[in-house]
């Protein structure tokens, strides 16, 4: 084909059939799935072009659909192809908007796919009310926790539910942005149950190649830490939301007053996998809502990897210990003095002593008050002080 022979980009527009293809490099062809309001003829032309490309199996297929309708047409075309198409899908951001990008990884006869796929895998039903990040987290957790003979997941949406299909694809595309930062290798197919006239669009997914962590952004996500005796499900949801946003490179702001909320914030930051969470904390005057007054505001974002953090020679820094009885100002001055002397300081307290944790955080928040406004960047982590604590 022209794409295989020419070193430059070549564009082809099938005006009569209403479908465009863009040859972007040797052995690769880019399709533009029709979007909202497209005629049945245009949709059929797109599908036929893609199916002929799959049948020939000579080019990598790439698609960047915009809008739920285009996403649905892209996935349905892959699901109904004459051969099974293994593909990856990732988020792509352009300025203020974001879409997804499909890229085929290989083609195989359907019989070969059906014989080689793993069985007894987790099944996830997706509706138009499903949440994208929760779906991505569920897929990630299912693949991480599955036994070796079932490290795959199947997710499906109803064939005629355009919004659910859009959520399904967006959730799969978000997986590489979460720990352990791996792309998915997917195969889509359609199933028509005997007892239900509605078809189902299935995607079978396994972990694929490693993905680079998302770049840091200036987006701010406001999280709301639970207080004393929280509902376990709400606490788990809070911790997961903080981890997801930190992994995706966003800034996470949290307001906490009282030992329980402070403890839940610090623990959520300690639980983040793969990377540390770097935060600043300061006293903040809350002027909105029912609880007005001063609160502690945490501003966290993704820091260095845990491997890099654990490689630091902490013997070069002094160790300060905080208890529930430690004076806040005294600890604040001591921490500041050590930072000026050694460029860093380690503050330890028992992780099951919420009063001690609150004292340590208040001391760090007081540093701007006893200086010219300088703030400390902090990294929380768990450690062992003995066989029992």
N, C-alpha and C positions, 0 to 999 in steps of 0.2 A: 504494500500500500504506500501511498504518498508519505504517510507519517513514518514509515520504516526507512524510507530512502532519503528524505530531506532533513538537513540539520536545523532548519528554521521552523518556526511555528507556522502551521497552515490552518486556515479556518474554512469550514464548509457550512453553508446554510442550506438546509433542504426546504426551501420556501414552499414548494408545491405540497409537501407532506407535513409541513409545520413542525419540523424537528431540527435541532441544530446539534452538530458534533464539532468539537474543536480538538484537532490533533496537536498535542502540546510537546511531544518529544517522541523519539523512536520507541516503538512497542507500547505506546500509551495513547489512549483515546479518551477525551473528556466529553461526557454527555451533559445536556442541560434539560433535566426533567421539566415537563410542562407544569405550570402552576395553576392558580385559581382562575376559574372561568375558561380553561382550555377546552376545546371541542373534543368529542370522542375520537375524531379522526386524528387529531394531533397527539392524543395520548396513545392511540394504537400505533402510530408511526414511530413514536419514541420507543415503545416496547419492542416493536419489530426490529428496529435498528440494534437495540441492545442485545436482543436474543440472537441475531445473526453474528454479532461480535463474540458472544459467548460460544456459539457453535463453532466458530473458526478457531477460537482460543489462541489468538496471535498477539493481542494487545492487552495491556492492563487497563481496566475500566476505572475511570474517576468521575465523580459527580459531586457537585456542591449545590444541592437544592435549596431554594429559599421559600419558606412558607410551608404550612402543614400539608397542603395539597401536593406540592412538588415532592416533599419527603415521602408521602404515601405512594406516589407514582414510582419513585425510585425503588423503594423497598419491595413493592408488589412486582415490579419488573424483574428484580433479582429472584424473588420467590417462585416465579412462574417460568424461569429460564429453562431451556432444554437440557441444561446440565446444572449441577449444583455449583454455586459460586461462593467461595470463601472470601470474605471481605473484612476490612476494618473500617470503623467509623469514629471520627474524632470531632471535637468542637473546633471551629475556626472563627476567630473574631476579626471584624473589620470595623475600626472606629468604635461607634457606640453599639453596633449590631453584632449579632453572632449567629452563625449557622453551623451546619455539620458538613463533613466531607467524607464521602465514601471512596474507598480504594480497594479494588479486587486483589486478592492474594493468590488465587489459583482456581482452576476449574476441574471438576471430576464428574464422571457419570453418577447419576442419582443412586444407582445400585451400590456403587462403591461407598458413597457417603452413608447410606443407610446401614451398610454392613460394618462400617468403622466407628460410628458414633457411640459414645458412652451411654449406658442405660442407667436407670435408677438415679437420675439427676433431679435437682430441685426444680420445681415448676413455679413460675411467677406469672400471675394474671395481672394485666395492665389495663386500666380504664382511663377515661378522660379526667378522672379525679385523682389519679395517682400523682405523686410528687416526684419530680425528676431526680433530685438528689437522693431521696430515700430509695428509689429504684436502683440508682447507681451503687449506693451503699449496700443494698440487699444482694445485688449481683456480686459485688466484690467480696462480701463476707461469705456468701455461698461458695464461691470458688476457693477462697482461702481455707475454709473449714471442711470442705468435702474430702472424703477419703480418696486415695490415689486412683481407685478404679471408678470414680464418679466426679472427677474435677471438671464439670461442665454444668451449665444451667440452661434451662429453656424458659423463655419469656414469650408471652403471646398477647395479642389484642384482637378484637373482632375485626374481620376483614372490612366491614363497612363503617367502622368507627375511626374517622379521620383524625380526631383529636387524640384518641388513645394511641394510635400508631405514631403520631408526632411525639408523644410522651415517651413511648417505647424507644424510639431512635435517640431522642435527647438523653435518656437515661443511659443507654449503652455508650453514647459518645462522651458522657461525663466520667465514665469509669477510669480512663487513663489519668484523670486529674486527682484521683484519690490514691492513698497508699494501698498496695505497694507500687503504684505508678506503672501499670502495665496496660498495653493495648489489648483489645479483644479480637479474637479470630472468630468470625460469625458466619453462619449459613442460615438463610431465610427460606422457608417453604410454607405452603398453604395446606391446611387440613380441613376437610369437610366432614364433621361428625355425622354418624348415621342418625342419631337421635336429635339433631339440631340443624335446622336449615341454614343457620348463619356460619359462614366460613371463618376460620381462625388463621391469622398470620403469625406464624411461629418464627422465633430466632433462637438458634442453638449457638451458645457462646462458650469459649474457653479462653484462658489467658494466652496472650500472644507475646509479641516483642515488648521489651522495656520502653517506657515513655519518659521523656524528660519532665521534671516537675514544672508546673505552670509558673510563668514569671510573676514576680510580685506586682500587685496592683495597688491603686489608690482607693479602690472600692471599700466602703465601710459597712460592715455587717454588725448590727446591734443585737447582742444576745442578752437574755434575761435569766440570770442565775436563780435557781430556786433557793428558798430559805430552809428553815428547820424542818426536819422530818418530811422531806419531799416525797411525793409519789415516785416510786422507783422508775416507772415508765417515763415520767416527765424528766427526771434526772438523767436517765439514759439518753433521751432525745436531746437535751441540752448539751451533754458531753459530745454526742455525735455531730451536732450542728457546729459546735466550736471547732472540732477536728476537721470537718469537711471544709469549712471556710479557710482555716489556716493552711490546709494542704493546697487549696486552690489559689493561694497567694493573696487573699483578701486581708484587710485589716479587721480585727474583731474588737469591738468596744463592749465592755460590760461594767455595769454599776453595781457595787455591792456595799452594803452596810451591815454590820453585825458579823460575828464569827462564822455563822453557818453559811451565809452567802459567800463570804471571803474564802472559806474552805472549799466550797464547791467550784469556785472560779479557779483556784490554784490547782486543785486536783484535775479538773478538766484539761488544763494546760500541761500537766505532767503526763497525762494519759496519751498524748498525741504520739503517734507512731512514725518512725522514720526520721523525723526532724524535731528539733527543739522548738518551743514557742518563746519568742523574745517579747517581753512586755515592759511597759512603763506604767507606773501607778501614781496618781495624784489626787488631791482633794478637789472635788468638783461641786459647784453650787447648782443643785437641781432646782429649776424654776418651773417645771411642768409636772402635771399629774397630781395625785393626792399626797404623795410623800415628798414634799418640798423641803429643801435644806441641803446640808453638805453630805456628799456621798463619796466613796472611793471609786474612781473611774480607772479601770484597767484598759490599756490600749495595747493589744497583742498582734503579732504577725509572725510568719514563719521565719525561723532562724537557721543556724547551721545544722547539719545532720548530727544525729546522736553519736555517730562514730567520730566525727570531728570534735564534738564537745567532750566526749570521754577521753580523747587523746590529750586534752589540756593537762599540763603539769600543775595540779592544784597545790603542790607543796610550796609554790612561790607566793601563794596568797594566805592571808591570816584567816582563822576560823573564829567566827562569833556565834555564840549560842543564845537563842531566844527562848524564854519560858513565859508562862502567863504572868509572872511577877516582874519581868524585865521592864524598866522604865522606857517608854517609847523614845523620848528625846535623847536619853543616854545612848541607846542603841543606834539612833540615827546619826549622832555625832561620831560614834565609834566607826560605823560603816563608812562615813564620809572620809574620815581620817585614813582608813586603810586603802580606800580607792585612790586618794591623793598620793599615798606612799607606794602602793604596789599596782596601781591601775585596776585593781579588782579586789573583791572581798567575797568570802563565802559565809552565808548566814544559815545556820542549821537550827531546826526545831523538830520535834516529833510530829509525824504526819497525822497521828490520831489525837493530837491536842489542838483543837480548833482555837482556843484562846491564845496559845503560843503562836500559831500561824497568823492570827489577826495582829498580834503585837509586831511580828516581823514585817508584815505588809504595811502597817501604819508607820513604822519607822522608815521604811523606804519611801513612803509617800511624803514624809516630813522633810526629806532632804532639800527640796526647793525652798522651803521656808527658812532653813538655816544656812542657805547659800545665796548666790545671786540669781537663783531660779533654775539652776542646773538640775537635771533629772537623771536617775540611774536607769540603765537598761539591765533587765533582770532575766534570768533563765531558771525556771523552777524544775526540779527533778526529784525523783524518789531515790533513796539510798537505804542502806542497812546500818544500824548502829550497834548491832549485836545479833545473836541468834533469834531473838524474839521481837525486835523492833527495827 
